[in-house]
Amino acid sequence: MLLIAESPGCGAPPAGPSAVLTLRAVQPSTGPAGVATSIEINGVAFNPDTIVKVDGVVTTARFVSSFFMTAIAPAHEAGAVDVTVTNPDGATSTLAGGFRYSTAPPPPPSPPPPPSVTAAPAVTGVTPSVGSTGGGTNVQLNGTGFQKGLVASIDGVAQQTFFASSSFAALFTTPHAAGPVDILITNPDGKTTLVSGKYSFAPPQSLDFNGTWDAYREASEELLFRFTVQDNALASITCGSSTPIVFSPLPAVVNGEFSFTGAIGSLSGRILAAAQASGSINIPGCGSGAWFAGK
């Protein structure tokens, strides 16, 4: 039986620890004066409502992921300007002189140094540190010396890997037995680093996934719906400003997975980490298709 809650009860996600908004790099870092230039912005803790300013002026920007955005550096006179990102909670990060408008075409890039003198990659942080044995967890790597085309492997199995900058990369895990693992990072020049003791696989039912989640359409900033997991069961979903839909009986989260099919439509999900989940939805008013959620 489908019950409609008397009050929302499913507002903004509860406060908790989160990554600090950080703007790390702008690429390209130069462009011709007097014309607009497309730029890529790398950092940490971006969200779909992050505002990008170039020399203090809000500019067109598109959220891609929590660590990657695209934007337009609008036409401007020659000189270096600051690039700033600001989240709705007031958090802000500025890259001083992050973009330079040049009166002449930028010089060609310098050739890469010989492999014999390049430093090996180094990893200083792995987030999250625990993910589901079912795989699919987005693991973010902070460090130095990353090169475009790097590959991350676990137990000899190459993972789907994404390069963002020399200090940031990410991977999506494949299924693996529970326990700690080593992650081998290999740059195209052959230099490697072994990351030990910083990531573990765990049975999904052991993860603390209770709380309120924001679910977005995959590879998009479009918020589809919010859902709440309480006492290891799917308690409710909210689509936009509508009244939360409360389930009765509550669909249990079993082995990190939940599903619902009823008169209103269908919803399924899988817990990837304590703050990551993915699944699909087909409910009028909420949308349809694949989603990726965080809390």
C-alpha positions in Angstrom: 0.0 0.0 0.0 1.3 3.5 -0.9 1.1 6.1 1.8 1.6 9.9 1.4 3.5 11.6 4.2 1.8 14.4 6.1 5.0 16.6 6.1 8.1 16.5 3.8 10.6 15.1 6.3 13.1 14.6 3.5 14.6 18.0 3.1 18.3 18.8 2.5 20.8 16.1 3.4 21.9 16.1 7.0 25.1 17.9 7.8 28.2 15.8 7.8 31.9 15.7 6.9 32.5 16.6 3.2 35.3 17.5 0.9 36.6 21.1 1.0 35.8 23.0 -2.1 39.2 23.4 -3.9 40.0 24.8 -7.4 43.1 23.0 -8.5 43.7 23.9 -12.2 42.4 25.7 -15.2 43.1 24.3 -18.6 44.1 26.0 -20.9 45.6 28.6 -18.7 45.9 31.2 -21.5 43.8 32.5 -24.3 43.7 35.4 -26.7 42.5 38.8 -25.4 39.2 40.1 -26.8 37.5 36.8 -27.4 35.9 34.1 -25.3 37.8 30.9 -24.6 36.4 27.5 -23.4 38.2 26.3 -20.3 38.2 23.1 -18.2 38.3 23.5 -14.4 39.7 20.7 -12.1 39.2 20.6 -8.4 37.3 19.0 -5.5 33.8 19.3 -4.1 32.1 20.9 -7.1 28.3 20.5 -7.3 25.6 21.2 -9.9 25.1 24.7 -8.4 28.7 25.7 -8.2 29.2 29.2 -9.6 32.3 30.1 -11.7 33.7 33.7 -11.8 36.4 35.0 -14.1 37.9 38.3 -12.9 34.9 38.6 -10.5 32.3 38.1 -13.3 29.9 35.1 -13.2 30.3 33.2 -16.4 28.6 30.3 -18.1 29.6 27.0 -16.5 28.6 23.3 -16.7 29.0 20.7 -13.9 30.4 17.4 -15.1 31.4 15.8 -11.8 32.5 16.7 -8.3 36.0 17.2 -9.6 35.5 18.6 -13.2 33.6 21.5 -14.8 33.7 23.3 -18.1 33.2 27.1 -18.4 33.7 30.1 -20.7 36.4 32.7 -20.0 34.6 35.7 -21.5 36.2 38.3 -23.8 38.6 40.5 -21.7 41.6 42.8 -22.1 45.1 41.3 -21.9 46.4 40.3 -18.5 46.1 37.7 -15.8 42.8 37.3 -13.9 41.6 35.3 -11.0 39.3 32.3 -11.4 36.9 31.6 -8.5 34.4 28.8 -7.7 31.7 29.3 -5.1 29.2 26.7 -3.7 25.7 27.5 -2.5 26.9 27.1 1.1 29.3 30.0 0.7 32.4 27.9 0.3 34.8 29.5 -2.2 38.2 28.8 -3.7 40.2 31.1 -5.9 43.1 30.4 -8.3 45.0 33.7 -8.4 46.0 34.6 -11.9 44.4 31.3 -13.0 43.8 32.5 -16.6 45.8 34.9 -18.7 44.5 36.8 -21.7 47.4 37.2 -24.2 47.8 39.7 -27.0 49.7 37.1 -29.0 49.1 33.4 -29.6 50.3 31.3 -26.7 53.7 29.7 -27.3 53.6 26.0 -28.3 53.8 23.6 -25.4 57.2 22.5 -24.4 58.1 18.9 -25.3 57.8 16.5 -22.4 61.0 15.8 -20.6 62.7 12.5 -21.4 61.3 9.5 -19.5 64.6 9.1 -17.7 64.1 12.4 -15.8 60.3 12.3 -15.1 59.2 11.6 -11.6 57.2 8.5 -10.8 53.5 9.2 -9.9 52.8 9.5 -6.2 49.4 9.1 -4.4 48.7 11.1 -1.2 45.0 10.4 -0.8 42.3 7.9 -1.8 38.6 8.7 -1.4 36.5 6.8 -0.4 38.7 4.3 1.5 36.1 1.5 1.4 33.8 0.4 -1.4 31.5 -2.4 -2.3 32.7 -5.9 -3.2 30.2 -5.6 -6.1 32.4 -2.9 -7.7 31.3 0.3 -9.5 32.7 2.6 -6.8 34.1 5.9 -8.0 37.5 6.1 -6.2 39.2 9.5 -6.4 43.1 9.7 -6.3 45.0 12.8 -5.2 48.7 13.0 -5.7 51.5 14.2 -8.0 53.1 13.2 -11.3 49.9 11.8 -12.9 50.0 11.7 -16.7 47.2 11.7 -19.2 46.6 8.0 -20.2 47.6 6.6 -16.8 46.1 3.2 -15.8 45.1 2.0 -12.3 45.1 -1.7 -11.7 44.0 -3.9 -8.8 45.4 -7.4 -8.5 46.5 -7.1 -12.1 43.1 -6.1 -13.4 43.0 -2.7 -15.1 40.2 -0.5 -13.8 38.3 2.1 -15.8 40.5 5.2 -15.1 40.1 8.9 -15.7 42.8 11.5 -15.8 41.8 15.1 -14.6 45.2 16.7 -13.9 48.7 15.9 -12.8 47.4 15.9 -9.2 44.0 14.3 -9.6 42.6 11.1 -11.2 39.7 8.7 -10.6 38.8 5.1 -11.2 35.7 2.9 -11.2 36.3 -0.4 -9.4 35.5 -3.9 -10.8 34.0 -6.5 -8.4 36.5 -8.0 -5.9 36.6 -10.1 -2.8 36.4 -8.3 0.6 39.7 -7.0 2.1 42.4 -4.4 1.6 44.0 -4.2 -1.8 47.0 -2.6 -3.5 46.4 -0.1 -6.3 49.1 0.0 -9.0 49.3 3.4 -10.9 51.1 3.2 -14.2 51.9 6.3 -16.3 52.3 6.1 -20.1 56.1 6.6 -19.6 56.2 3.3 -17.7 56.8 4.9 -14.2 54.6 3.3 -11.5 53.7 3.6 -7.9 52.0 1.0 -5.6 49.4 2.3 -3.2 49.1 -0.1 -0.2 46.6 -0.1 2.6 44.6 2.9 1.5 41.6 1.1 -0.1 39.5 -1.9 0.9 36.6 -3.8 -0.5 33.7 -4.6 1.9 30.4 -6.5 1.6 27.8 -3.8 0.7 25.5 -4.8 3.7 28.4 -3.7 6.0 28.4 -0.1 4.8 26.5 2.6 6.7 24.2 3.8 3.9 21.4 5.2 6.1 20.6 8.8 5.5 19.3 11.1 2.7 20.7 10.9 -0.8 20.6 13.2 -3.8 20.2 11.3 -7.1 21.3 12.9 -10.4 21.0 11.7 -13.9 24.3 10.0 -14.9 26.9 12.4 -16.5 24.5 15.4 -15.8 23.9 18.0 -13.3 20.1 17.3 -13.4 18.8 16.4 -9.9 16.2 13.7 -10.5 15.0 13.0 -6.9 16.0 12.5 -3.3 15.6 9.3 -1.3 16.0 8.4 2.3 17.2 5.1 3.7 16.3 4.5 7.3 17.0 1.4 9.4 18.4 -0.3 6.3 15.2 0.2 4.3 14.0 2.6 1.6 11.8 4.9 3.6 10.7 7.6 1.1 11.5 9.5 -2.2 10.9 13.1 -3.1 10.7 14.5 -6.6 11.2 18.2 -6.8 9.0 20.1 -4.4 6.3 17.4 -4.2 5.3 15.7 -1.0 7.5 12.8 -0.2 6.2 9.4 -1.2 6.4 7.0 1.8 6.5 3.3 1.2 4.5 0.8 3.2 5.9 -1.8 3.7 9.4 -0.4 3.5 11.5 -2.0 0.8 14.5 -3.5 2.6 18.1 -2.9 1.5 19.4 -6.5 1.1 23.1 -7.1 0.2 23.3 -3.4 -0.6 20.5 -3.4 -3.1 16.8 -2.2 -3.0 14.0 -2.2 -5.5 10.3 -1.1 -5.7 7.7 -1.7 -8.3 4.1 -0.4 -7.9 1.4 1.7 -9.3 3.6 4.8 -9.3 6.4 3.1 -11.2 9.7 1.5 -10.4 12.9 2.3 -8.6 16.0 0.2 -8.0 19.4 1.0 -6.5 22.7 -0.4 -5.4 25.0 0.9 -2.7 28.6 1.4 -4.0 30.1 3.0 -0.9 28.9 4.7 2.3 28.1 7.8 0.3 27.7 6.5 -3.3 24.9 4.6 -4.9 23.6 4.0 -8.5 20.5 2.6 -10.1 17.5 3.3 -12.4 14.1 4.9 -12.0 10.9 5.1 -14.0 8.4 7.2 -12.0 6.3 10.0 -13.7 7.3 13.3 -12.1 10.7 12.0 -11.0 12.1 11.0 -14.4 13.4 7.8 -15.9 16.8 6.3 -16.7 20.0 5.7 -14.9 21.1 7.7 -11.8 24.1 8.2 -9.6 23.7 9.5 -6.0 25.7 10.8 -3.1 24.8 12.0 0.4 
